[in-house]
């Protein structure tokens, strides 16, 4: 799932600034089963990772984009790709 940051946030151990366009990918982790105590593999889907607080879904055709400090000064907070 491809998304755009509408507020600053964190994903994939990186800070995502307003206007950044990036992919949410499935994440696989080992978790302890509370009933048996055994470790099992759990997958967190992109839909489960999506946050309406700071993300919006975008079309798959929108190119990935990482804003720079120069972009922020130039656009003064406008979202990338919007006019």
N, CA, C and O atoms as a Maestro MAE file, in Angstrom:
{
 s_m_m2io_version
 :::
 2.0.0
}

f_m_ct {
 s_m_title
 :::
 protein
 m_atom[332] {
  # First column is atom index #
  i_m_mmod_type
  r_m_x_coord
  r_m_y_coord
  r_m_z_coord
  i_m_residue_number
  s_m_chain_name
  s_m_pdb_residue_name
  s_m_pdb_atom_name
  i_m_atomic_number
  :::
  1 25 0.850 -1.161 0.000 1 A "UNK " " N  " 7
  2 3 0.000 0.000 0.000 1 A "UNK " " CA " 6
  3 2 0.904 1.234 0.000 1 A "UNK " " C  " 6
  4 15 1.838 1.338 0.795 1 A "UNK " " O  " 8
  5 25 0.607 2.160 -0.903 2 A "UNK " " N  " 7
  6 3 1.391 3.385 -0.997 2 A "UNK " " CA " 6
  7 2 0.634 4.500 -0.287 2 A "UNK " " C  " 6
  8 15 -0.575 4.656 -0.463 2 A "UNK " " O  " 8
  9 25 1.371 5.284 0.530 3 A "UNK " " N  " 7
  10 3 0.760 6.349 1.321 3 A "UNK " " CA " 6
  11 2 1.578 7.632 1.233 3 A "UNK " " C  " 6
  12 15 2.743 7.623 0.837 3 A "UNK " " O  " 8
  13 25 0.934 8.741 1.615 4 A "UNK " " N  " 7
  14 3 1.598 10.043 1.710 4 A "UNK " " CA " 6
  15 2 1.448 10.521 3.153 4 A "UNK " " C  " 6
  16 15 0.381 10.386 3.752 4 A "UNK " " O  " 8
  17 25 2.520 11.076 3.700 5 A "UNK " " N  " 7
  18 3 2.466 11.633 5.052 5 A "UNK " " CA " 6
  19 2 1.765 12.986 5.001 5 A "UNK " " C  " 6
  20 15 2.176 13.873 4.252 5 A "UNK " " O  " 8
  21 25 0.709 13.145 5.795 6 A "UNK " " N  " 7
  22 3 0.015 14.428 5.874 6 A "UNK " " CA " 6
  23 2 0.449 15.195 7.133 6 A "UNK " " C  " 6
  24 15 0.125 16.371 7.293 6 A "UNK " " O  " 8
  25 25 1.178 14.520 8.013 7 A "UNK " " N  " 7
  26 3 1.847 15.112 9.176 7 A "UNK " " CA " 6
  27 2 3.155 14.361 9.332 7 A "UNK " " C  " 6
  28 15 3.318 13.287 8.754 7 A "UNK " " O  " 8
  29 25 4.087 14.896 10.095 8 A "UNK " " N  " 7
  30 3 5.330 14.183 10.361 8 A "UNK " " CA " 6
  31 2 5.038 12.924 11.162 8 A "UNK " " C  " 6
  32 15 4.163 12.923 12.028 8 A "UNK " " O  " 8
  33 25 5.774 11.848 10.874 9 A "UNK " " N  " 7
  34 3 5.605 10.590 11.590 9 A "UNK " " CA " 6
  35 2 6.813 9.702 11.394 9 A "UNK " " C  " 6
  36 15 7.786 10.090 10.749 9 A "UNK " " O  " 8
  37 25 6.744 8.504 11.956 10 A "UNK " " N  " 7
  38 3 7.839 7.547 11.862 10 A "UNK " " CA " 6
  39 2 7.324 6.246 11.276 10 A "UNK " " C  " 6
  40 15 6.262 5.756 11.660 10 A "UNK " " O  " 8
  41 25 8.091 5.685 10.336 11 A "UNK " " N  " 7
  42 3 7.781 4.375 9.770 11 A "UNK " " CA " 6
  43 2 9.090 3.748 9.305 11 A "UNK " " C  " 6
  44 15 9.913 4.412 8.676 11 A "UNK " " O  " 8
  45 25 9.277 2.480 9.614 12 A "UNK " " N  " 7
  46 3 10.480 1.781 9.177 12 A "UNK " " CA " 6
  47 2 11.750 2.366 9.752 12 A "UNK " " C  " 6
  48 15 12.767 2.425 9.061 12 A "UNK " " O  " 8
  49 25 11.716 2.796 10.992 13 A "UNK " " N  " 7
  50 3 12.875 3.384 11.680 13 A "UNK " " CA " 6
  51 2 13.360 4.660 11.007 13 A "UNK " " C  " 6
  52 15 14.531 5.020 11.133 13 A "UNK " " O  " 8
  53 25 12.470 5.347 10.293 14 A "UNK " " N  " 7
  54 3 12.815 6.608 9.638 14 A "UNK " " CA " 6
  55 2 11.743 7.642 9.932 14 A "UNK " " C  " 6
  56 15 10.565 7.314 10.073 14 A "UNK " " O  " 8
  57 25 12.170 8.902 10.021 15 A "UNK " " N  " 7
  58 3 11.222 9.991 10.162 15 A "UNK " " CA " 6
  59 2 10.663 10.297 8.780 15 A "UNK " " C  " 6
  60 15 11.417 10.466 7.822 15 A "UNK " " O  " 8
  61 25 9.346 10.366 8.681 16 A "UNK " " N  " 7
  62 3 8.689 10.699 7.415 16 A "UNK " " CA " 6
  63 2 8.074 12.082 7.565 16 A "UNK " " C  " 6
  64 15 7.222 12.313 8.422 16 A "UNK " " O  " 8
  65 25 8.521 12.989 6.718 17 A "UNK " " N  " 7
  66 3 8.035 14.367 6.787 17 A "UNK " " CA " 6
  67 2 6.790 14.547 5.927 17 A "UNK " " C  " 6
  68 15 6.480 13.718 5.072 17 A "UNK " " O  " 8
  69 25 6.086 15.643 6.170 18 A "UNK " " N  " 7
  70 3 4.884 15.969 5.391 18 A "UNK " " CA " 6
  71 2 5.218 15.927 3.904 18 A "UNK " " C  " 6
  72 15 6.199 16.530 3.466 18 A "UNK " " O  " 8
  73 25 4.406 15.219 3.132 19 A "UNK " " N  " 7
  74 3 4.602 15.124 1.690 19 A "UNK " " CA " 6
  75 2 5.343 13.889 1.239 19 A "UNK " " C  " 6
  76 15 5.341 13.576 0.048 19 A "UNK " " O  " 8
  77 25 5.981 13.174 2.159 20 A "UNK " " N  " 7
  78 3 6.711 11.958 1.783 20 A "UNK " " CA " 6
  79 2 5.730 10.910 1.279 20 A "UNK " " C  " 6
  80 15 4.669 10.704 1.870 20 A "UNK " " O  " 8
  81 25 6.088 10.250 0.186 21 A "UNK " " N  " 7
  82 3 5.288 9.158 -0.368 21 A "UNK " " CA " 6
  83 2 6.125 7.893 -0.240 21 A "UNK " " C  " 6
  84 15 7.265 7.850 -0.701 21 A "UNK " " O  " 8
  85 25 5.560 6.857 0.389 22 A "UNK " " N  " 7
  86 3 6.307 5.636 0.657 22 A "UNK " " CA " 6
  87 2 5.367 4.441 0.730 22 A "UNK " " C  " 6
  88 15 4.148 4.587 0.822 22 A "UNK " " O  " 8
  89 25 5.967 3.256 0.686 23 A "UNK " " N  " 7
  90 3 5.198 2.011 0.716 23 A "UNK " " CA " 6
  91 2 5.114 1.470 2.140 23 A "UNK " " C  " 6
  92 15 6.094 1.496 2.884 23 A "UNK " " O  " 8
  93 25 3.934 0.981 2.508 24 A "UNK " " N  " 7
  94 3 3.771 0.200 3.727 24 A "UNK " " CA " 6
  95 2 3.891 -1.262 3.308 24 A "UNK " " C  " 6
  96 15 3.149 -1.721 2.440 24 A "UNK " " O  " 8
  97 25 4.807 -1.985 3.909 25 A "UNK " " N  " 7
  98 3 5.058 -3.380 3.553 25 A "UNK " " CA " 6
  99 2 4.698 -4.276 4.735 25 A "UNK " " C  " 6
  100 15 4.771 -3.838 5.883 25 A "UNK " " O  " 8
  101 25 4.308 -5.534 4.468 26 A "UNK " " N  " 7
  102 3 4.035 -6.459 5.574 26 A "UNK " " CA " 6
  103 2 5.278 -6.631 6.447 26 A "UNK " " C  " 6
  104 15 6.399 -6.695 5.944 26 A "UNK " " O  " 8
  105 25 5.064 -6.705 7.758 27 A "UNK " " N  " 7
  106 3 6.152 -6.890 8.712 27 A "UNK " " CA " 6
  107 2 5.928 -8.225 9.412 27 A "UNK " " C  " 6
  108 15 4.827 -8.497 9.890 27 A "UNK " " O  " 8
  109 25 6.960 -9.055 9.474 28 A "UNK " " N  " 7
  110 3 6.876 -10.353 10.145 28 A "UNK " " CA " 6
  111 2 7.738 -10.315 11.395 28 A "UNK " " C  " 6
  112 15 8.912 -9.947 11.345 28 A "UNK " " O  " 8
  113 25 7.144 -10.700 12.514 29 A "UNK " " N  " 7
  114 3 7.841 -10.704 13.801 29 A "UNK " " CA " 6
  115 2 7.525 -11.992 14.555 29 A "UNK " " C  " 6
  116 15 6.532 -12.665 14.279 29 A "UNK " " O  " 8
  117 25 8.384 -12.317 15.503 30 A "UNK " " N  " 7
  118 3 8.131 -13.450 16.386 30 A "UNK " " CA " 6
  119 2 7.468 -12.920 17.658 30 A "UNK " " C  " 6
  120 15 7.949 -11.966 18.269 30 A "UNK " " O  " 8
  121 25 6.369 -13.545 18.043 31 A "UNK " " N  " 7
  122 3 5.647 -13.153 19.253 31 A "UNK " " CA " 6
  123 2 5.375 -14.386 20.104 31 A "UNK " " C  " 6
  124 15 5.244 -15.499 19.596 31 A "UNK " " O  " 8
  125 25 5.296 -14.162 21.391 32 A "UNK " " N  " 7
  126 3 5.015 -15.256 22.312 32 A "UNK " " CA " 6
  127 2 3.507 -15.487 22.387 32 A "UNK " " C  " 6
  128 15 2.735 -14.552 22.596 32 A "UNK " " O  " 8
  129 25 3.098 -16.747 22.213 33 A "UNK " " N  " 7
  130 3 1.697 -17.125 22.361 33 A "UNK " " CA " 6
  131 2 1.387 -17.116 23.860 33 A "UNK " " C  " 6
  132 15 2.010 -17.856 24.621 33 A "UNK " " O  " 8
  133 25 0.444 -16.295 24.288 34 A "UNK " " N  " 7
  134 3 0.173 -16.138 25.716 34 A "UNK " " CA " 6
  135 2 -0.386 -17.406 26.361 34 A "UNK " " C  " 6
  136 15 -0.216 -17.615 27.562 34 A "UNK " " O  " 8
  137 25 -1.049 -18.251 25.574 35 A "UNK " " N  " 7
  138 3 -1.611 -19.491 26.135 35 A "UNK " " CA " 6
  139 2 -0.551 -20.569 26.322 35 A "UNK " " C  " 6
  140 15 -0.491 -21.207 27.373 35 A "UNK " " O  " 8
  141 25 0.283 -20.773 25.307 36 A "UNK " " N  " 7
  142 3 1.244 -21.874 25.346 36 A "UNK " " CA " 6
  143 2 2.660 -21.433 25.719 36 A "UNK " " C  " 6
  144 15 3.469 -22.254 26.149 36 A "UNK " " O  " 8
  145 25 2.962 -20.153 25.558 37 A "UNK " " N  " 7
  146 3 4.301 -19.661 25.824 37 A "UNK " " CA " 6
  147 2 5.266 -19.893 24.677 37 A "UNK " " C  " 6
  148 15 6.418 -19.464 24.734 37 A "UNK " " O  " 8
  149 25 4.800 -20.574 23.627 38 A "UNK " " N  " 7
  150 3 5.640 -20.846 22.457 38 A "UNK " " CA " 6
  151 2 5.731 -19.599 21.581 38 A "UNK " " C  " 6
  152 15 4.809 -18.785 21.533 38 A "UNK " " O  " 8
  153 25 6.853 -19.470 20.898 39 A "UNK " " N  " 7
  154 3 7.036 -18.358 19.969 39 A "UNK " " CA " 6
  155 2 6.389 -18.715 18.638 39 A "UNK " " C  " 6
  156 15 6.520 -19.839 18.153 39 A "UNK " " O  " 8
  157 25 5.683 -17.740 18.050 40 A "UNK " " N  " 7
  158 3 5.085 -17.967 16.734 40 A "UNK " " CA " 6
  159 2 5.279 -16.731 15.877 40 A "UNK " " C  " 6
  160 15 5.425 -15.617 16.381 40 A "UNK " " O  " 8
  161 25 5.277 -16.952 14.576 41 A "UNK " " N  " 7
  162 3 5.482 -15.870 13.616 41 A "UNK " " CA " 6
  163 2 4.164 -15.138 13.387 41 A "UNK " " C  " 6
  164 15 3.133 -15.765 13.144 41 A "UNK " " O  " 8
  165 25 4.202 -13.813 13.464 42 A "UNK " " N  " 7
  166 3 3.025 -12.984 13.261 42 A "UNK " " CA " 6
  167 2 3.339 -11.988 12.150 42 A "UNK " " C  " 6
  168 15 4.419 -11.397 12.133 42 A "UNK " " O  " 8
  169 25 2.398 -11.800 11.220 43 A "UNK " " N  " 7
  170 3 2.571 -10.834 10.140 43 A "UNK " " CA " 6
  171 2 1.616 -9.671 10.357 43 A "UNK " " C  " 6
  172 15 0.419 -9.870 10.563 43 A "UNK " " O  " 8
  173 25 2.152 -8.458 10.310 44 A "UNK " " N  " 7
  174 3 1.356 -7.244 10.455 44 A "UNK " " CA " 6
  175 2 1.164 -6.674 9.047 44 A "UNK " " C  " 6
  176 15 2.131 -6.278 8.396 44 A "UNK " " O  " 8
  177 25 -0.073 -6.636 8.588 45 A "UNK " " N  " 7
  178 3 -0.364 -6.212 7.215 45 A "UNK " " CA " 6
  179 2 -0.239 -4.697 7.065 45 A "UNK " " C  " 6
  180 15 -0.295 -3.973 8.059 45 A "UNK " " O  " 8
  181 25 -0.068 -4.206 5.824 46 A "UNK " " N  " 7
  182 3 -0.022 -2.759 5.591 46 A "UNK " " CA " 6
  183 2 -1.299 -2.061 6.085 46 A "UNK " " C  " 6
  184 15 -1.238 -0.938 6.586 46 A "UNK " " O  " 8
  185 25 -2.444 -2.721 5.945 47 A "UNK " " N  " 7
  186 3 -3.708 -2.142 6.395 47 A "UNK " " CA " 6
  187 2 -3.703 -1.936 7.911 47 A "UNK " " C  " 6
  188 15 -4.246 -0.948 8.404 47 A "UNK " " O  " 8
  189 25 -3.091 -2.864 8.649 48 A "UNK " " N  " 7
  190 3 -3.000 -2.741 10.105 48 A "UNK " " CA " 6
  191 2 -2.015 -1.647 10.512 48 A "UNK " " C  " 6
  192 15 -2.152 -1.071 11.592 48 A "UNK " " O  " 8
  193 25 -1.034 -1.354 9.678 49 A "UNK " " N  " 7
  194 3 -0.031 -0.331 9.975 49 A "UNK " " CA " 6
  195 2 -0.504 1.073 9.614 49 A "UNK " " C  " 6
  196 15 0.033 2.057 10.122 49 A "UNK " " O  " 8
  197 25 -1.499 1.173 8.745 50 A "UNK " " N  " 7
  198 3 -1.977 2.458 8.254 50 A "UNK " " CA " 6
  199 2 -2.549 3.299 9.396 50 A "UNK " " C  " 6
  200 15 -3.312 2.798 10.221 50 A "UNK " " O  " 8
  201 25 -2.173 4.585 9.437 51 A "UNK " " N  " 7
  202 3 -2.658 5.504 10.461 51 A "UNK " " CA " 6
  203 2 -3.358 6.691 9.803 51 A "UNK " " C  " 6
  204 15 -2.745 7.432 9.034 51 A "UNK " " O  " 8
  205 25 -4.641 6.866 10.107 52 A "UNK " " N  " 7
  206 3 -5.376 8.013 9.552 52 A "UNK " " CA " 6
  207 2 -4.915 9.321 10.171 52 A "UNK " " C  " 6
  208 15 -5.208 10.394 9.642 52 A "UNK " " O  " 8
  209 25 -4.197 9.246 11.286 53 A "UNK " " N  " 7
  210 3 -3.706 10.466 11.947 53 A "UNK " " CA " 6
  211 2 -2.668 11.193 11.112 53 A "UNK " " C  " 6
  212 15 -2.626 12.424 11.104 53 A "UNK " " O  " 8
  213 25 -1.819 10.430 10.399 54 A "UNK " " N  " 7
  214 3 -0.737 11.108 9.682 54 A "UNK " " CA " 6
  215 2 -0.462 10.563 8.290 54 A "UNK " " C  " 6
  216 15 0.541 10.921 7.673 54 A "UNK " " O  " 8
  217 25 -1.347 9.694 7.785 55 A "UNK " " N  " 7
  218 3 -1.156 9.138 6.441 55 A "UNK " " CA " 6
  219 2 -2.440 9.263 5.633 55 A "UNK " " C  " 6
  220 15 -3.541 9.319 6.181 55 A "UNK " " O  " 8
  221 25 -2.266 9.306 4.299 56 A "UNK " " N  " 7
  222 3 -3.399 9.169 3.393 56 A "UNK " " CA " 6
  223 2 -2.988 8.209 2.292 56 A "UNK " " C  " 6
  224 15 -1.833 8.204 1.865 56 A "UNK " " O  " 8
  225 25 -3.926 7.400 1.833 57 A "UNK " " N  " 7
  226 3 -3.634 6.452 0.763 57 A "UNK " " CA " 6
  227 2 -3.487 7.221 -0.539 57 A "UNK " " C  " 6
  228 15 -4.199 8.197 -0.775 57 A "UNK " " O  " 8
  229 25 -2.558 6.776 -1.386 58 A "UNK " " N  " 7
  230 3 -2.368 7.375 -2.710 58 A "UNK " " CA " 6
  231 2 -2.388 6.264 -3.752 58 A "UNK " " C  " 6
  232 15 -2.208 5.089 -3.432 58 A "UNK " " O  " 8
  233 25 -2.606 6.652 -4.990 59 A "UNK " " N  " 7
  234 3 -2.632 5.713 -6.101 59 A "UNK " " CA " 6
  235 2 -1.262 5.048 -6.261 59 A "UNK " " C  " 6
  236 15 -0.232 5.673 -6.013 59 A "UNK " " O  " 8
  237 25 -1.257 3.794 -6.671 60 A "UNK " " N  " 7
  238 3 -0.008 3.047 -6.829 60 A "UNK " " CA " 6
  239 2 0.921 3.699 -7.860 60 A "UNK " " C  " 6
  240 15 2.131 3.475 -7.821 60 A "UNK " " O  " 8
  241 25 0.376 4.499 -8.778 61 A "UNK " " N  " 7
  242 3 1.179 5.144 -9.809 61 A "UNK " " CA " 6
  243 2 1.947 6.369 -9.329 61 A "UNK " " C  " 6
  244 15 2.817 6.866 -10.044 61 A "UNK " " O  " 8
  245 25 1.641 6.863 -8.138 62 A "UNK " " N  " 7
  246 3 2.339 8.034 -7.602 62 A "UNK " " CA " 6
  247 2 3.768 7.627 -7.244 62 A "UNK " " C  " 6
  248 15 3.958 6.648 -6.523 62 A "UNK " " O  " 8
  249 25 4.778 8.358 -7.732 63 A "UNK " " N  " 7
  250 3 6.168 7.979 -7.425 63 A "UNK " " CA " 6
  251 2 6.505 8.204 -5.952 63 A "UNK " " C  " 6
  252 15 5.977 9.114 -5.313 63 A "UNK " " O  " 8
  253 25 7.390 7.361 -5.426 64 A "UNK " " N  " 7
  254 3 7.850 7.550 -4.053 64 A "UNK " " CA " 6
  255 2 8.643 8.837 -3.990 64 A "UNK " " C  " 6
  256 15 9.328 9.205 -4.944 64 A "UNK " " O  " 8
  257 25 8.546 9.527 -2.848 65 A "UNK " " N  " 7
  258 3 9.149 10.851 -2.729 65 A "UNK " " CA " 6
  259 2 9.575 11.070 -1.286 65 A "UNK " " C  " 6
  260 15 8.831 10.751 -0.359 65 A "UNK " " O  " 8
  261 25 10.773 11.614 -1.097 66 A "UNK " " N  " 7
  262 3 11.271 11.977 0.224 66 A "UNK " " CA " 6
  263 2 11.620 13.455 0.192 66 A "UNK " " C  " 6
  264 15 12.576 13.842 -0.480 66 A "UNK " " O  " 8
  265 25 10.865 14.299 0.908 67 A "UNK " " N  " 7
  266 3 11.157 15.732 0.894 67 A "UNK " " CA " 6
  267 2 12.466 16.052 1.609 67 A "UNK " " C  " 6
  268 15 12.878 15.350 2.532 67 A "UNK " " O  " 8
  269 25 13.101 17.119 1.166 68 A "UNK " " N  " 7
  270 3 14.344 17.585 1.792 68 A "UNK " " CA " 6
  271 2 14.056 18.890 2.536 68 A "UNK " " C  " 6
  272 15 12.958 19.438 2.433 68 A "UNK " " O  " 8
  273 25 15.019 19.374 3.265 69 A "UNK " " N  " 7
  274 3 14.865 20.652 3.975 69 A "UNK " " CA " 6
  275 2 14.606 21.788 2.984 69 A "UNK " " C  " 6
  276 15 13.833 22.700 3.277 69 A "UNK " " O  " 8
  277 25 15.249 21.737 1.813 70 A "UNK " " N  " 7
  278 3 15.027 22.756 0.786 70 A "UNK " " CA " 6
  279 2 13.584 22.737 0.303 70 A "UNK " " C  " 6
  280 15 12.987 23.789 0.075 70 A "UNK " " O  " 8
  281 25 13.013 21.521 0.143 71 A "UNK " " N  " 7
  282 3 11.621 21.394 -0.291 71 A "UNK " " CA " 6
  283 2 10.686 22.032 0.722 71 A "UNK " " C  " 6
  284 15 9.725 22.704 0.347 71 A "UNK " " O  " 8
  285 25 10.963 21.826 2.004 72 A "UNK " " N  " 7
  286 3 10.104 22.375 3.048 72 A "UNK " " CA " 6
  287 2 10.090 23.900 3.000 72 A "UNK " " C  " 6
  288 15 9.033 24.516 3.136 72 A "UNK " " O  " 8
  289 25 11.256 24.511 2.807 73 A "UNK " " N  " 7
  290 3 11.321 25.966 2.734 73 A "UNK " " CA " 6
  291 2 10.617 26.466 1.481 73 A "UNK " " C  " 6
  292 15 9.911 27.475 1.517 73 A "UNK " " O  " 8
  293 25 10.810 25.761 0.378 74 A "UNK " " N  " 7
  294 3 10.234 26.159 -0.909 74 A "UNK " " CA " 6
  295 2 8.713 26.056 -0.899 74 A "UNK " " C  " 6
  296 15 8.025 26.972 -1.350 74 A "UNK " " O  " 8
  297 25 8.183 24.937 -0.383 75 A "UNK " " N  " 7
  298 3 6.738 24.688 -0.422 75 A "UNK " " CA " 6
  299 2 6.006 25.202 0.811 75 A "UNK " " C  " 6
  300 15 4.778 25.292 0.807 75 A "UNK " " O  " 8
  301 25 6.729 25.533 1.844 76 A "UNK " " N  " 7
  302 3 6.153 26.042 3.100 76 A "UNK " " CA " 6
  303 2 4.989 25.180 3.585 76 A "UNK " " C  " 6
  304 15 3.914 25.683 3.915 76 A "UNK " " O  " 8
  305 25 5.236 23.849 3.620 77 A "UNK " " N  " 7
  306 3 4.259 22.935 4.204 77 A "UNK " " CA " 6
  307 2 3.231 22.369 3.260 77 A "UNK " " C  " 6
  308 15 2.408 21.561 3.691 77 A "UNK " " O  " 8
  309 25 3.227 22.752 1.965 78 A "UNK " " N  " 7
  310 3 2.271 22.174 1.032 78 A "UNK " " CA " 6
  311 2 2.642 20.719 0.791 78 A "UNK " " C  " 6
  312 15 3.819 20.361 0.823 78 A "UNK " " O  " 8
  313 25 1.639 19.879 0.550 79 A "UNK " " N  " 7
  314 3 1.892 18.471 0.261 79 A "UNK " " CA " 6
  315 2 2.441 18.310 -1.147 79 A "UNK " " C  " 6
  316 15 2.008 19.000 -2.070 79 A "UNK " " O  " 8
  317 25 3.378 17.414 -1.311 80 A "UNK " " N  " 7
  318 3 3.968 17.140 -2.616 80 A "UNK " " CA " 6
  319 2 2.887 16.653 -3.577 80 A "UNK " " C  " 6
  320 15 2.021 15.866 -3.196 80 A "UNK " " O  " 8
  321 25 2.939 17.115 -4.801 81 A "UNK " " N  " 7
  322 3 1.996 16.652 -5.818 81 A "UNK " " CA " 6
  323 2 0.665 17.366 -5.780 81 A "UNK " " C  " 6
  324 15 -0.197 17.072 -6.608 81 A "UNK " " O  " 8
  325 25 0.455 18.288 -4.860 82 A "UNK " " N  " 7
  326 3 -0.791 19.034 -4.794 82 A "UNK " " CA " 6
  327 2 -0.507 20.478 -5.126 82 A "UNK " " C  " 6
  328 15 0.515 21.035 -4.727 82 A "UNK " " O  " 8
  329 25 -1.420 21.075 -5.858 83 A "UNK " " N  " 7
  330 3 -1.199 22.461 -6.278 83 A "UNK " " CA " 6
  331 2 -2.275 23.364 -5.772 83 A "UNK " " C  " 6
  332 15 -2.245 24.567 -6.033 83 A "UNK " " O  " 8
  :::
 }
 m_bond[331] {
  # First column is bond index #
  i_m_from
  i_m_to
  i_m_order
  :::
  1 1 2 1
  2 2 3 1
  3 3 4 2
  4 3 5 1
  5 5 6 1
  6 6 7 1
  7 7 8 2
  8 7 9 1
  9 9 10 1
  10 10 11 1
  11 11 12 2
  12 11 13 1
  13 13 14 1
  14 14 15 1
  15 15 16 2
  16 15 17 1
  17 17 18 1
  18 18 19 1
  19 19 20 2
  20 19 21 1
  21 21 22 1
  22 22 23 1
  23 23 24 2
  24 23 25 1
  25 25 26 1
  26 26 27 1
  27 27 28 2
  28 27 29 1
  29 29 30 1
  30 30 31 1
  31 31 32 2
  32 31 33 1
  33 33 34 1
  34 34 35 1
  35 35 36 2
  36 35 37 1
  37 37 38 1
  38 38 39 1
  39 39 40 2
  40 39 41 1
  41 41 42 1
  42 42 43 1
  43 43 44 2
  44 43 45 1
  45 45 46 1
  46 46 47 1
  47 47 48 2
  48 47 49 1
  49 49 50 1
  50 50 51 1
  51 51 52 2
  52 51 53 1
  53 53 54 1
  54 54 55 1
  55 55 56 2
  56 55 57 1
  57 57 58 1
  58 58 59 1
  59 59 60 2
  60 59 61 1
  61 61 62 1
  62 62 63 1
  63 63 64 2
  64 63 65 1
  65 65 66 1
  66 66 67 1
  67 67 68 2
  68 67 69 1
  69 69 70 1
  70 70 71 1
  71 71 72 2
  72 71 73 1
  73 73 74 1
  74 74 75 1
  75 75 76 2
  76 75 77 1
  77 77 78 1
  78 78 79 1
  79 79 80 2
  80 79 81 1
  81 81 82 1
  82 82 83 1
  83 83 84 2
  84 83 85 1
  85 85 86 1
  86 86 87 1
  87 87 88 2
  88 87 89 1
  89 89 90 1
  90 90 91 1
  91 91 92 2
  92 91 93 1
  93 93 94 1
  94 94 95 1
  95 95 96 2
  96 95 97 1
  97 97 98 1
  98 98 99 1
  99 99 100 2
  100 99 101 1
  101 101 102 1
  102 102 103 1
  103 103 104 2
  104 103 105 1
  105 105 106 1
  106 106 107 1
  107 107 108 2
  108 107 109 1
  109 109 110 1
  110 110 111 1
  111 111 112 2
  112 111 113 1
  113 113 114 1
  114 114 115 1
  115 115 116 2
  116 115 117 1
  117 117 118 1
  118 118 119 1
  119 119 120 2
  120 119 121 1
  121 121 122 1
  122 122 123 1
  123 123 124 2
  124 123 125 1
  125 125 126 1
  126 126 127 1
  127 127 128 2
  128 127 129 1
  129 129 130 1
  130 130 131 1
  131 131 132 2
  132 131 133 1
  133 133 134 1
  134 134 135 1
  135 135 136 2
  136 135 137 1
  137 137 138 1
  138 138 139 1
  139 139 140 2
  140 139 141 1
  141 141 142 1
  142 142 143 1
  143 143 144 2
  144 143 145 1
  145 145 146 1
  146 146 147 1
  147 147 148 2
  148 147 149 1
  149 149 150 1
  150 150 151 1
  151 151 152 2
  152 151 153 1
  153 153 154 1
  154 154 155 1
  155 155 156 2
  156 155 157 1
  157 157 158 1
  158 158 159 1
  159 159 160 2
  160 159 161 1
  161 161 162 1
  162 162 163 1
  163 163 164 2
  164 163 165 1
  165 165 166 1
  166 166 167 1
  167 167 168 2
  168 167 169 1
  169 169 170 1
  170 170 171 1
  171 171 172 2
  172 171 173 1
  173 173 174 1
  174 174 175 1
  175 175 176 2
  176 175 177 1
  177 177 178 1
  178 178 179 1
  179 179 180 2
  180 179 181 1
  181 181 182 1
  182 182 183 1
  183 183 184 2
  184 183 185 1
  185 185 186 1
  186 186 187 1
  187 187 188 2
  188 187 189 1
  189 189 190 1
  190 190 191 1
  191 191 192 2
  192 191 193 1
  193 193 194 1
  194 194 195 1
  195 195 196 2
  196 195 197 1
  197 197 198 1
  198 198 199 1
  199 199 200 2
  200 199 201 1
  201 201 202 1
  202 202 203 1
  203 203 204 2
  204 203 205 1
  205 205 206 1
  206 206 207 1
  207 207 208 2
  208 207 209 1
  209 209 210 1
  210 210 211 1
  211 211 212 2
  212 211 213 1
  213 213 214 1
  214 214 215 1
  215 215 216 2
  216 215 217 1
  217 217 218 1
  218 218 219 1
  219 219 220 2
  220 219 221 1
  221 221 222 1
  222 222 223 1
  223 223 224 2
  224 223 225 1
  225 225 226 1
  226 226 227 1
  227 227 228 2
  228 227 229 1
  229 229 230 1
  230 230 231 1
  231 231 232 2
  232 231 233 1
  233 233 234 1
  234 234 235 1
  235 235 236 2
  236 235 237 1
  237 237 238 1
  238 238 239 1
  239 239 240 2
  240 239 241 1
  241 241 242 1
  242 242 243 1
  243 243 244 2
  244 243 245 1
  245 245 246 1
  246 246 247 1
  247 247 248 2
  248 247 249 1
  249 249 250 1
  250 250 251 1
  251 251 252 2
  252 251 253 1
  253 253 254 1
  254 254 255 1
  255 255 256 2
  256 255 257 1
  257 257 258 1
  258 258 259 1
  259 259 260 2
  260 259 261 1
  261 261 262 1
  262 262 263 1
  263 263 264 2
  264 263 265 1
  265 265 266 1
  266 266 267 1
  267 267 268 2
  268 267 269 1
  269 269 270 1
  270 270 271 1
  271 271 272 2
  272 271 273 1
  273 273 274 1
  274 274 275 1
  275 275 276 2
  276 275 277 1
  277 277 278 1
  278 278 279 1
  279 279 280 2
  280 279 281 1
  281 281 282 1
  282 282 283 1
  283 283 284 2
  284 283 285 1
  285 285 286 1
  286 286 287 1
  287 287 288 2
  288 287 289 1
  289 289 290 1
  290 290 291 1
  291 291 292 2
  292 291 293 1
  293 293 294 1
  294 294 295 1
  295 295 296 2
  296 295 297 1
  297 297 298 1
  298 298 299 1
  299 299 300 2
  300 299 301 1
  301 301 302 1
  302 302 303 1
  303 303 304 2
  304 303 305 1
  305 305 306 1
  306 306 307 1
  307 307 308 2
  308 307 309 1
  309 309 310 1
  310 310 311 1
  311 311 312 2
  312 311 313 1
  313 313 314 1
  314 314 315 1
  315 315 316 2
  316 315 317 1
  317 317 318 1
  318 318 319 1
  319 319 320 2
  320 319 321 1
  321 321 322 1
  322 322 323 1
  323 323 324 2
  324 323 325 1
  325 325 326 1
  326 326 327 1
  327 327 328 2
  328 327 329 1
  329 329 330 1
  330 330 331 1
  331 331 332 2
  :::
 }
}
